[in-house]
């Protein structure tokens, strides 16, 4: 959590549709910021 109270999130999932959906869901929350995403951990 940052000093301004926002929660930062990095999304990691191998299914692009899932990542996209979760990203849209989280982006609609004013206190959450998606800072990046990836399809693999490699």
Order of alpha helices (4+ residues) and beta strands (2+ residues): beta-alpha-beta
